[in-house]
């Protein structure tokens, strides 16, 4: 936290800087959208592996990633280098992430089933770890770029909008280009020859987005918090202490519990959505590409509205209400399909489904920006209590709980497909109706953990008043420390003395 004289010298955070920061999330969204949507389909329907075993393999990757996230968060919090705390990790992740993405969707031909599962598990685990090396420090950087209650919301709204760009770019290119309908393949994703070009294109996109974001945001390194000279370096004991400090914050624990239930819903839906679109609604991939219209409308609304909502309402109520809509909206079409109101032959079905998709993307945009902004406020609370900035560990410990639960959701999606006897290498229009109805029920029931998450989001106590109170207390604390002669400080006080932060 800088004093007033230092703050005057800090250049403003410009729109291009916010866009460059957000660009890093474009690559993250490309990876998580394509992997989350297609890995189960690719290895089950194209490679012919059992869906339940694929689900377990994907869950293993998420669980390992969950344990790796806090390590990277604590490590980056304590890193001392001329490139700051976050950028060494961001730069180091660029090439490995791209290579792992390519290899994940290009397994060696002719592998037996067991070794194919091993390849999936190892490459998925490695890709997720490489992405964490960028994702966690990147989010922490966004949280520490500003200490303003609404400025943080603005920065994170750009991040969320660029998440949409990555999500939509992956979505449109996959369904309208790489996996468009062709001779013998109404669903082009079932054509094994399409996947190499898909993997190369998105691997190059990862390199471009990560590099531009890292290079541009490196200009902010002099103006964000650095590791303190006397702060202990990263190690097992310090990592455990960092996690313990994070988990003493009541607001943070409430947020983690909410993420736990939200991720369970998300894991199930990510695994089942494409099955619903392809087999329940019998949409072709070029039709699925039009869902980008609904997501565009949703994210534009969400990004434009979220700062105004935070100015008018507390962040907890904004996030909780948005989450309720996000839970219920996407499940309505399949509930109507189960009831016989909607079906593959319904006139204007695609238009109806796209309209409902806005009830997924608009609230998701608002909810995500709200939580990321609230986490920055929680970092202030922990700074006041412990005298150190913990953005990395706060964002990563959140991911630990979310990833573990998402792994359970992903595995559960695979077990659902196995339980309802969903056929491997199925043809749209030939799947038994009883199986499709069971698929719809599973998707609708996934709403329940999401609604539980909304209850916990409503329990957050992060407001403009608490933010202002915390900032005022920090200013008084820093003034007192500056007025205290260095010789009078105890070793513990020296180690907890705050560094400058723009």
Helices and strands as residue ranges (DSSP letters): H 4-9, H 15-41, I 42-46, H 51-77, H 87-104, H 113-144, H 149-172, I 173-178, G 188-190, G 192-194, H 195-217, G 218-223, H 236-246, H 250-275, I 276-280, H 285-288, H 291-312, H 315-338, H 349-386, H 391-419, H 433-445, H 447-457, H 464-483, G 486-488, H 491-495
